[in-house]
Amino acid sequence: MEAVNLPDVKEKEPSKEDHLKKSKEHVKAFLLRERVVTENTDAARELYNQSRYGKLLPDGRVQLALTEAMYLLERGKIAVAASRGKQEVSPEQFMKKASKTQQNFWVKYSVFKDIRDRGYIIKTALKFGADFRIYDRGVKPGEDHARWILYPVHEGDTLTWHEFSAKNRVAHSTKKRLLIGVVDEEADVSYWEVRWMRP
């Protein structure tokens, strides 16, 4: 296993002026347990078409994973209501709600945010038995396969050899590289890539 340094193409953190300007342009969305669904608008579909946020539903709405919704909410791209007709939730309130629904949400979100800020497309990978899959820069889902599967862990967590071996088998069987994202108390993330080698 070796530490890897994913190259940065950091997105600029939005200023308060940017946030106010974007709040007028945001997409309306609704929190529905473990997912967030947008209204059927061109702006919502643009989030999907340009940066592959979420999954396009047959009725024209976009379904977002909780991590994607949190990221877009922090950037003022979407406004999320707990249910139809209810008051919008703040990023802090959304974090609390998502943390009740999804175990280790803060750790998963810290890794998701770091990868997105670096300019990579990151999607959920539950069907592969992993938390996320990451695409090389310039590659959109559907155009080519993901390069890595990613497991976020807190620096204080431990993995048994059995758990580590299972994660490695999933990566090998899906023909992807295994990436472990280790999150510290300050939400800084370091990455460890595991590869098969022949002596």
trRosetta pair geometry for C-beta under 8 A, 3 or more apart (Angstrom, degrees):
i j d omega theta_ij theta_ji phi_ij phi_ji
1 180 7.8 -2 -156 20 131 126
1 192 5.2 26 171 171 111 114
1 193 7.1 168 -156 82 67 37
1 194 4.9 -29 -104 -95 88 80
2 192 7.0 170 89 -153 23 72
2 193 6.1 -21 67 60 75 84
2 195 7.8 -20 22 15 101 104
3 190 6.4 -33 -143 171 111 109
3 191 6.9 113 -161 83 64 56
3 192 5.6 -47 -98 -99 53 70
3 193 7.8 91 -164 15 11 77
4 179 7.3 -70 42 -125 136 101
4 191 5.0 -52 64 102 89 108
4 192 7.0 139 9 -124 83 18
4 193 4.4 44 -24 -10 132 117
5 191 7.5 157 -89 51 25 107
6 115 7.4 -12 110 -119 167 70
6 118 5.4 42 121 174 117 161
6 120 7.2 -52 -180 -27 137 137
6 191 6.0 52 -18 20 105 155
7 118 7.0 132 94 -173 47 108
8 117 7.8 -20 -146 124 89 86
8 118 5.2 -91 -121 -127 52 82
8 119 7.6 112 -179 4 36 107
9 118 6.2 78 37 178 64 45
9 119 3.4 18 64 -31 114 146
9 137 7.3 84 11 -115 142 141
10 117 5.2 4 -136 164 71 93
10 118 6.7 -17 -80 -93 58 43
10 119 7.7 -87 -57 -33 19 93
11 116 7.4 -27 2 134 131 81
11 117 5.3 -112 26 -136 90 62
11 119 7.5 149 -44 -72 83 70
14 18 4.0 -134 -162 94 91 130
14 19 5.2 115 133 -59 125 80
14 22 6.9 -55 -146 9 148 143
14 75 5.6 127 -13 -146 135 66
14 76 6.1 -133 128 14 171 118
15 18 4.7 103 48 4 71 101
15 19 7.0 -130 97 -5 40 87
16 19 5.5 -52 -148 35 34 115
16 20 6.4 34 154 -18 66 103
17 20 5.9 -54 -150 36 32 109
17 21 6.3 31 152 -18 65 108
18 21 5.7 -58 -148 39 31 111
18 22 6.0 21 157 -13 68 112
18 76 7.1 166 126 40 78 148
19 22 5.9 -59 -141 43 27 105
19 23 6.2 39 156 -37 63 103
19 75 8.0 -145 -105 -178 82 32
19 76 4.5 176 -141 -56 65 145
20 23 5.7 -44 -145 19 29 116
20 24 7.8 31 155 -18 55 94
21 24 6.6 -60 -177 24 34 106
21 25 7.5 6 141 1 65 112
22 25 5.4 -70 -154 47 50 104
22 26 6.3 74 147 -59 78 86
22 75 7.3 -60 125 145 163 69
22 76 3.7 102 93 119 122 122
22 77 6.5 -47 171 -77 128 46
23 26 5.7 -20 -146 -14 37 120
23 76 5.3 -76 -65 -157 67 112
23 79 7.4 75 -153 -69 76 114
25 43 7.1 -173 171 -136 80 144
26 76 6.0 -109 -76 168 117 62
26 77 5.9 130 -124 155 82 20
26 78 5.4 141 -173 -122 102 14
26 79 4.7 100 116 -24 138 90
27 38 5.2 -13 152 -143 122 125
27 39 7.0 -158 -178 38 82 88
27 41 6.3 -169 -134 61 94 129
27 43 4.9 -167 -84 113 98 110
27 44 4.7 126 -151 -80 139 76
27 47 6.5 -77 -10 -25 156 135
27 72 7.9 -27 47 160 111 136
27 77 6.6 1 16 149 97 71
27 78 4.7 -37 65 -109 87 79
27 79 7.3 -175 80 21 38 69
28 38 6.8 119 85 -157 49 71
28 39 4.8 33 74 -9 99 121
28 41 7.7 90 35 -6 85 139
28 78 7.4 142 -100 -162 9 78
28 79 5.6 -26 -108 65 59 97
28 81 7.3 6 -168 -4 93 107
29 36 4.9 44 156 166 127 106
29 37 6.4 171 -157 87 84 30
29 38 4.4 -47 -95 -95 92 61
29 39 7.1 -123 -82 -11 46 68
29 44 7.7 135 -76 -113 95 118
29 64 6.9 -6 -153 20 152 129
29 69 6.6 -149 117 -131 153 111
29 78 4.9 6 3 -177 125 126
29 79 6.9 158 27 76 76 45
29 80 5.0 -31 81 -102 97 72
29 81 7.5 173 89 21 45 69
30 36 6.8 167 79 -156 35 68
30 37 5.7 -20 58 62 88 81
30 38 8.0 159 14 -98 70 19
30 80 7.0 145 -103 -156 16 69
30 81 5.4 -27 -109 66 71 87
30 82 7.8 3 -158 107 72 14
30 83 6.2 55 -164 -134 111 31
30 84 6.0 -12 -113 -63 146 64
31 36 5.4 -31 -98 -102 55 85
31 69 7.6 130 -95 156 84 162
31 80 5.5 64 -43 175 96 114
31 81 7.0 -144 10 93 85 39
31 82 5.3 -38 51 -133 118 40
31 83 7.1 -72 64 -60 76 53
31 89 7.1 6 -15 13 139 140
31 94 7.3 -166 -79 -127 139 89
31 97 6.5 24 178 128 160 149
32 35 5.6 -19 70 72 91 81
32 36 7.0 148 21 -106 76 30
32 37 5.8 9 8 4 128 107
32 83 7.6 92 -88 -107 68 76
33 101 6.4 150 179 -134 59 134
34 66 6.5 -76 -169 -39 56 116
34 101 5.4 -178 -92 165 72 128
34 102 6.6 109 -132 -63 95 101
35 63 5.5 -6 175 -171 132 99
35 64 6.7 147 -171 72 77 49
35 65 6.7 -56 -119 -110 76 34
35 66 7.0 -106 -102 -50 32 73
36 63 7.4 144 78 -161 46 51
36 64 4.4 -24 68 64 99 104
36 65 7.8 -2 24 86 90 10
36 66 6.8 117 -17 -98 102 49
36 68 7.7 -145 47 81 117 91
36 69 3.8 88 19 -88 153 148
36 78 7.7 97 145 140 141 155
36 80 6.0 -54 -139 -122 132 121
37 57 7.4 12 -141 -18 108 148
37 61 5.4 33 180 150 96 135
37 62 7.3 164 -152 82 54 42
37 63 5.3 -21 -101 -103 80 69
37 64 7.4 -174 -80 18 29 76
38 41 7.0 -96 149 30 113 94
38 44 3.8 162 129 -132 148 134
38 47 7.6 147 -52 38 163 139
38 54 7.5 -67 -6 -75 116 177
38 61 5.3 176 72 -164 71 83
38 62 4.5 18 27 50 123 87
38 63 7.9 -134 11 -68 78 28
38 64 7.0 74 -33 -17 95 109
38 78 6.9 -100 -101 -128 105 124
39 44 6.3 -173 68 -36 59 145
39 61 6.6 -106 166 -114 12 99
40 44 7.0 -107 -134 49 18 142
40 59 6.2 -85 -88 135 129 87
40 60 4.1 62 -145 96 105 111
40 61 4.9 -70 -75 -66 72 74
41 44 4.7 102 58 2 82 100
41 45 7.2 -152 95 0 47 85
42 45 5.7 -59 -149 42 35 109
42 46 6.2 44 150 -30 67 104
43 46 5.4 -49 -148 28 32 118
43 47 7.2 42 151 -24 60 94
44 47 5.9 -45 -162 21 37 113
44 48 7.3 28 145 -9 62 102
44 60 7.9 95 81 148 122 75
44 61 6.6 -32 131 -147 153 51
44 62 4.7 -165 164 9 102 116
45 48 5.5 -55 -158 39 43 111
45 49 5.9 37 149 -18 74 110
45 56 6.8 52 -127 -117 83 111
45 60 6.7 -51 -65 -170 121 76
45 62 6.6 177 -85 -50 45 115
46 49 5.6 -54 -134 43 33 108
46 50 5.7 20 170 -10 70 113
47 50 6.7 -59 -133 43 17 99
47 51 6.4 -48 -172 48 54 101
47 53 4.5 -50 155 54 100 124
47 54 6.8 49 112 21 112 116
47 62 6.2 -176 71 82 113 175
47 72 7.0 23 -145 -118 140 143
47 77 6.7 115 -104 160 122 129
47 78 7.7 16 -83 -60 160 108
48 51 7.8 -103 -137 60 9 60
48 52 6.4 31 -165 -124 52 29
48 53 5.9 -101 -85 63 49 65
48 54 5.5 -72 -90 69 97 97
48 55 7.6 84 -124 -142 125 4
48 56 5.1 112 171 -65 165 95
48 62 5.0 -158 -47 -115 121 130
51 121 7.2 178 178 -104 66 100
52 121 5.1 25 66 -144 133 135
52 123 7.3 -64 141 -69 115 113
52 140 5.4 171 -55 -151 138 95
52 141 5.6 134 -160 21 144 102
53 62 7.1 55 104 164 86 141
53 64 6.3 -5 159 -112 95 104
53 68 5.2 144 -158 -169 91 125
53 72 6.4 78 -156 -62 155 131
54 62 4.2 87 104 168 151 101
54 63 5.5 161 -167 79 107 41
54 64 4.2 -64 -87 -85 110 64
54 65 7.2 -171 -102 -1 61 66
54 68 5.8 175 -59 122 71 159
55 62 7.0 149 67 -161 36 66
55 63 4.8 -21 58 61 93 98
56 60 7.8 -23 -168 -135 90 26
56 62 5.9 -35 -99 -105 52 76
57 60 7.0 -37 77 38 82 21
57 61 4.8 -4 45 66 126 79
57 62 6.8 -164 3 -93 89 21
57 63 5.6 89 -51 -22 110 102
64 68 4.3 -133 -167 90 98 117
64 69 4.4 124 115 -59 132 88
64 72 7.1 -80 -141 18 157 138
64 78 7.8 -105 -13 -32 164 172
65 68 4.7 93 54 7 79 103
65 69 7.0 -149 90 -6 39 88
65 123 7.8 138 -8 -159 140 57
65 124 5.0 151 -89 -38 151 123
66 69 5.7 -56 -145 38 32 112
66 70 6.3 36 155 -23 66 105
66 98 4.5 142 -178 -135 131 119
66 101 6.9 175 -83 82 156 128
66 102 5.8 -166 48 -6 156 146
66 105 6.7 -58 118 -138 137 118
66 109 7.9 -76 119 -78 91 106
67 70 5.8 -51 -147 33 30 112
67 71 6.5 31 154 -19 63 107
67 105 7.8 -164 -76 -159 81 80
67 108 5.9 -101 -82 131 128 102
67 109 5.2 -167 -125 -101 87 70
67 112 4.1 152 176 -45 130 175
67 113 8.0 -131 -173 -42 96 71
67 124 7.6 146 33 -70 121 93
68 71 5.8 -57 -152 36 31 112
68 72 6.3 22 156 -11 67 110
68 112 7.6 -113 -64 177 50 140
69 72 5.9 -60 -144 43 30 106
69 73 5.9 34 156 -24 66 110
69 78 6.6 -78 -148 75 71 149
69 80 6.2 73 178 -80 117 141
69 94 7.1 -137 123 -173 105 137
69 98 8.0 178 75 -83 114 134
70 73 5.7 -55 -144 36 27 114
70 74 6.4 29 157 -19 63 105
70 91 6.9 91 -157 -148 74 87
70 94 5.9 174 -105 124 79 125
70 95 6.6 83 -131 -83 124 72
70 98 6.3 -51 -64 -15 123 167
70 109 5.4 -35 88 -131 154 129
70 112 7.9 92 66 85 114 138
70 113 8.0 -73 107 -66 108 106
71 74 6.1 -56 -153 34 26 110
71 75 6.6 10 154 -5 61 113
71 109 7.6 -171 -55 -155 84 91
71 112 6.4 -114 -55 127 128 112
71 113 5.8 -179 -103 -97 101 78
71 116 5.9 47 -152 50 151 167
72 75 5.8 -66 -147 47 32 105
72 77 4.2 -82 -166 67 88 116
72 78 4.4 45 127 8 117 110
73 76 7.8 44 -179 -67 30 24
73 77 7.6 -82 -61 50 23 74
73 78 5.6 -56 -77 71 63 92
73 79 7.6 101 -124 -109 82 26
73 80 5.6 -39 -96 -4 126 118
73 91 5.2 157 122 -94 110 82
73 94 5.7 41 101 21 171 169
74 91 5.0 74 -86 -114 73 143
74 113 7.9 7 47 -115 156 124
79 88 4.9 -46 177 -128 102 137
80 88 6.4 108 70 -153 42 79
80 89 5.4 -40 92 45 95 98
80 94 5.9 73 70 -96 143 128
81 84 7.0 91 101 -100 134 20
81 85 7.4 147 160 50 151 23
81 86 4.8 145 179 71 105 80
81 87 6.7 162 -132 91 90 22
81 88 5.3 -68 -81 -93 71 52
81 89 6.9 140 -123 -8 26 83
82 86 4.8 -51 52 95 91 149
82 87 7.5 22 10 64 102 65
82 89 5.9 93 -53 -45 84 119
82 97 7.3 -157 -115 -107 97 160
83 86 5.1 68 56 1 68 127
89 93 4.0 -129 -169 94 99 124
89 94 4.9 128 116 -59 124 79
89 97 6.9 -29 -163 -2 165 140
90 93 4.7 96 49 8 75 101
90 94 6.9 -137 94 -5 39 87
91 94 5.5 -55 -144 37 32 114
91 95 6.3 39 155 -25 65 103
92 95 5.7 -49 -150 30 31 114
92 96 6.8 31 151 -17 62 102
93 96 5.7 -53 -153 34 35 112
93 97 6.4 31 152 -15 67 106
94 97 5.7 -57 -147 40 33 109
94 98 6.0 29 157 -17 68 110
95 98 5.9 -57 -141 41 26 108
95 99 6.1 29 157 -23 63 110
95 105 7.3 165 -161 116 64 126
95 106 7.2 54 -168 -89 107 86
95 109 7.6 -100 -123 29 92 172
96 99 5.8 -57 -146 35 26 112
96 100 6.8 26 155 -20 61 103
97 100 6.0 -56 -157 31 32 110
97 101 6.6 20 151 -12 65 111
98 101 5.7 -63 -149 42 35 108
98 102 5.8 -22 172 29 74 109
98 105 4.8 154 128 -164 96 157
98 109 7.6 80 116 -56 145 134
99 102 7.0 -71 -117 61 22 71
99 105 4.4 -132 -95 43 58 129
99 106 6.3 18 -100 -36 115 89
101 105 7.5 66 65 -66 75 138
102 105 4.4 99 84 -78 101 101
102 108 7.1 -66 136 36 127 148
104 107 4.5 -38 179 39 96 118
104 108 5.8 99 118 -23 88 96
104 152 7.3 170 144 97 124 108
104 154 7.2 -135 -139 -28 111 106
105 108 5.7 -61 -146 42 33 110
105 109 5.8 30 158 -19 70 110
106 109 5.8 -56 -142 40 26 109
106 110 6.3 34 155 -27 62 104
106 187 7.9 -96 167 -100 94 103
107 110 5.8 -50 -149 28 29 114
107 111 6.8 22 155 -11 61 104
107 152 5.0 158 141 137 92 118
107 153 6.9 -14 175 -162 140 11
107 154 5.0 -90 -102 -60 134 86
107 183 4.9 -176 -142 40 78 147
108 111 6.1 -61 -156 39 31 106
108 112 6.2 32 150 -20 67 110
108 131 6.0 -139 -124 -173 109 137
108 132 7.8 151 -157 -37 92 114
108 152 5.0 164 -100 51 50 147
109 112 5.3 -53 -141 38 36 115
109 113 6.0 37 160 -21 69 106
110 113 6.0 -55 -147 36 24 110
110 114 6.4 24 155 -18 60 110
110 152 7.1 139 65 -158 88 138
110 183 4.6 89 92 -127 143 138
110 187 4.4 -143 -130 -151 122 88
110 189 6.1 159 138 -61 98 112
111 114 5.8 -57 -147 37 31 111
111 115 6.3 27 158 -16 66 107
111 131 8.0 64 78 109 144 139
111 132 7.2 -161 116 9 121 149
111 150 6.7 177 157 151 136 130
111 152 3.9 -139 -7 -97 150 123
111 181 3.9 95 -124 118 126 155
111 183 6.2 -99 -52 -61 87 115
111 189 5.5 129 -103 -119 65 148
112 115 6.1 -62 -151 38 27 107
112 116 6.2 21 157 -14 65 111
112 122 5.8 -167 -138 99 70 142
112 132 6.8 180 -91 -87 84 149
112 152 7.9 -56 -30 -53 72 146
113 116 5.9 -59 -144 41 28 108
113 117 6.1 29 157 -21 65 110
114 117 5.8 -55 -145 37 27 112
114 118 6.5 25 154 -19 61 108
114 181 7.4 160 64 -157 134 132
114 189 4.4 -124 0 30 174 139
115 118 5.7 -60 -154 36 31 112
115 120 5.0 -65 174 64 88 116
115 122 4.4 72 107 -47 138 142
115 132 7.6 163 25 143 165 156
115 134 6.0 -112 -162 -111 140 123
115 150 7.4 -63 -70 -83 152 176
115 181 7.7 -74 -48 -95 110 148
116 119 7.8 80 178 -48 33 13
116 120 7.0 -100 -92 65 31 66
116 121 7.9 42 -109 -115 73 31
116 122 6.0 -97 -60 23 79 113
119 137 5.7 19 125 -111 108 114
120 134 5.3 12 155 -165 137 104
120 135 6.5 165 -173 66 86 61
120 136 7.5 -71 -128 -147 98 15
120 137 6.2 -85 -95 -73 66 71
121 134 7.3 148 83 -155 52 54
121 135 4.5 -3 64 45 101 116
121 139 7.3 -127 33 86 122 68
121 140 6.5 82 -13 -120 168 53
121 141 6.6 -133 130 -26 140 89
122 132 5.2 0 -177 -174 102 130
122 133 7.3 166 -153 81 57 41
122 134 5.1 -19 -102 -101 80 78
122 135 7.7 -152 -74 16 37 75
122 150 7.2 -33 -142 31 114 146
123 132 6.7 144 77 -156 34 75
123 133 5.5 -18 64 58 87 90
123 135 7.7 42 1 -19 104 104
123 141 5.9 39 -27 -66 153 145
123 146 7.4 -124 42 -82 105 133
124 131 7.2 -78 -142 168 67 47
124 132 6.2 -68 -115 -104 32 59
124 133 7.7 22 109 13 18 83
125 128 4.3 -36 171 40 99 116
125 129 7.6 -38 131 52 92 33
125 130 4.1 -7 98 73 126 95
125 131 6.4 43 47 85 95 23
125 132 5.3 87 1 175 107 9
125 133 4.1 116 -78 -32 123 90
125 146 7.5 -90 -94 43 124 169
125 149 5.5 -171 140 -136 168 96
125 150 7.5 127 13 39 139 70
126 129 7.5 48 -173 -72 36 20
126 130 7.7 -125 -83 62 24 44
126 131 7.9 21 -72 -124 64 28
128 133 6.5 87 18 -63 150 117
128 149 5.7 -135 121 -111 142 136
128 170 6.3 106 155 176 83 110
128 174 5.1 25 -146 -87 116 158
128 176 7.7 10 -167 20 151 143
129 170 4.6 -130 85 -125 120 136
130 133 6.7 101 81 -63 129 74
130 149 3.9 180 -34 178 176 118
130 150 6.6 109 162 52 124 38
130 151 6.1 -103 -152 -67 89 81
130 167 7.4 90 -104 -143 93 84
130 170 5.9 160 -54 131 96 142
130 171 7.7 74 -72 -71 138 75
131 150 6.2 -71 70 96 96 73
131 151 5.6 117 11 -117 111 49
131 152 5.8 -79 79 14 163 87
132 149 7.1 154 87 -163 50 55
132 150 4.2 -22 71 60 102 108
132 152 7.5 54 5 -24 119 98
133 146 3.7 -43 166 -133 112 176
133 148 6.9 164 -156 89 55 54
133 149 5.4 -34 -100 -104 73 65
133 150 7.0 172 -94 11 20 87
133 176 7.0 -80 -135 -138 99 164
134 146 5.9 111 63 -165 32 107
134 147 6.2 -49 94 56 82 87
134 148 4.5 1 48 58 106 102
134 149 7.8 177 12 -95 78 18
134 150 5.7 63 -22 -28 111 125
134 179 6.9 -14 19 34 134 150
135 139 4.4 -138 171 90 111 103
135 140 6.9 91 136 -113 166 14
135 141 6.3 -130 -54 -62 145 67
135 144 7.3 122 -147 78 108 92
135 146 5.1 -86 -76 -115 66 67
135 147 6.5 111 -139 1 29 88
136 139 4.7 64 63 9 81 126
136 144 7.7 -24 36 89 105 134
136 147 5.1 82 -47 -32 86 135
139 143 5.8 -155 -161 81 70 116
139 144 4.8 -65 -153 51 123 117
139 147 7.9 114 53 -30 151 101
140 143 4.8 76 60 2 76 123
141 146 7.5 -1 -102 -62 86 90
145 175 7.4 11 142 93 159 108
145 176 7.4 -135 149 -82 113 98
146 149 7.0 88 111 -69 133 62
146 176 5.9 8 97 -116 92 134
147 176 6.5 121 148 -147 24 88
147 177 6.2 -7 152 24 75 107
148 171 8.0 -21 -158 -132 57 113
148 176 5.7 127 -138 170 17 106
148 177 4.8 -45 -103 72 76 89
148 178 7.2 120 -156 -120 84 7
148 179 4.3 22 -176 -8 137 123
148 193 7.5 -87 -117 -119 126 101
149 170 6.5 -93 89 120 162 106
149 171 5.3 -148 41 -99 116 82
149 174 6.4 70 -38 71 134 143
149 176 4.8 98 -18 101 89 139
149 177 7.6 -180 22 80 64 41
149 178 6.2 -23 64 -110 88 56
149 179 7.0 176 82 28 38 82
150 179 4.6 -27 -102 78 78 106
150 180 7.6 158 -155 -95 62 19
150 181 5.7 31 -175 -17 110 112
151 167 5.6 -45 -28 -139 153 137
151 178 7.6 -4 5 -168 106 90
151 179 7.5 168 24 89 64 55
151 180 5.4 -23 68 -115 94 68
151 181 7.1 -174 87 24 41 77
152 181 4.5 -30 -105 72 68 110
152 183 6.2 26 -172 -20 101 117
152 189 7.9 -56 -130 -128 97 123
153 157 4.7 -119 -176 62 101 136
153 159 7.0 -63 -112 -48 159 111
153 180 6.2 -14 14 -172 116 99
153 181 7.1 150 22 78 63 56
153 182 5.8 -22 73 -106 89 63
153 183 7.1 -176 89 19 37 83
154 157 4.7 106 59 -18 80 103
154 182 7.7 59 175 -159 12 63
154 183 5.5 -49 -110 68 53 94
155 182 5.4 76 -86 174 74 101
155 183 6.5 -125 -25 82 81 41
155 184 4.8 23 -16 -99 142 63
155 185 7.5 -74 38 -29 124 67
159 163 4.6 -129 -165 87 86 122
159 164 4.8 101 135 -58 126 91
159 167 7.8 -39 -159 1 143 137
160 163 4.7 98 51 6 77 99
160 164 6.9 -144 93 -2 41 87
161 164 5.6 -55 -144 41 34 112
161 165 5.9 37 155 -23 67 108
162 165 5.8 -55 -145 37 26 112
162 166 6.4 30 153 -22 62 105
163 166 5.7 -53 -149 33 30 113
163 167 6.6 30 153 -18 64 104
164 167 5.8 -55 -152 35 32 111
164 168 6.4 31 150 -18 65 108
165 168 5.6 -56 -148 38 32 113
165 169 6.3 36 152 -22 66 104
166 169 5.7 -51 -148 33 32 112
166 170 6.6 35 152 -21 63 101
167 170 5.8 -50 -152 31 33 112
167 171 6.7 32 151 -17 64 104
167 178 6.0 106 140 -145 95 133
167 180 7.8 62 142 -80 154 100
168 171 5.8 -54 -152 36 34 111
168 172 6.3 31 153 -18 67 108
168 178 5.7 -65 -109 -37 56 164
168 194 5.9 -85 -106 124 98 145
169 172 5.6 -56 -144 40 32 111
169 173 6.0 27 159 -17 68 110
170 173 6.0 -59 -143 40 26 106
170 174 6.3 7 162 -3 63 114
170 178 7.8 103 74 -97 84 109
171 174 6.3 -72 -146 47 24 98
171 176 5.3 -102 -154 81 72 79
171 177 6.3 -2 -172 169 125 14
171 178 3.6 -90 -56 -62 164 92
171 194 7.1 127 54 78 163 106
172 175 7.6 26 -179 -75 31 36
172 196 6.5 76 -104 -46 112 130
177 193 5.9 -2 161 -160 121 107
177 194 7.4 161 -178 66 75 56
177 195 6.3 -24 -135 -89 100 85
178 193 6.9 137 83 -159 58 55
178 194 4.2 -20 76 54 116 105
178 195 7.8 -168 37 -67 86 42
179 191 5.6 -17 -169 -165 103 109
179 192 7.2 147 -158 76 53 44
179 193 5.4 -22 -101 -99 73 73
179 194 7.8 -160 -75 16 28 75
180 191 7.0 149 75 -156 50 55
180 192 4.5 -14 57 61 102 98
180 193 7.9 -166 19 -75 71 27
180 194 7.1 57 -14 -20 103 106
181 189 5.2 -10 -173 -166 98 120
181 190 7.7 154 -156 76 52 34
181 191 5.6 -22 -101 -100 65 78
182 189 6.7 143 71 -155 45 61
182 190 5.1 -21 61 62 102 84
182 191 7.5 -177 17 -84 78 27
182 192 6.7 44 -16 -5 113 107
183 187 6.3 -15 -165 -136 105 43
183 188 7.4 150 -150 75 56 37
183 189 5.3 -25 -94 -96 69 81
184 187 7.3 -76 70 -4 64 12
184 188 5.1 -5 41 57 110 88
184 189 7.8 -160 8 -78 75 33
184 190 7.8 47 -26 -1 103 98
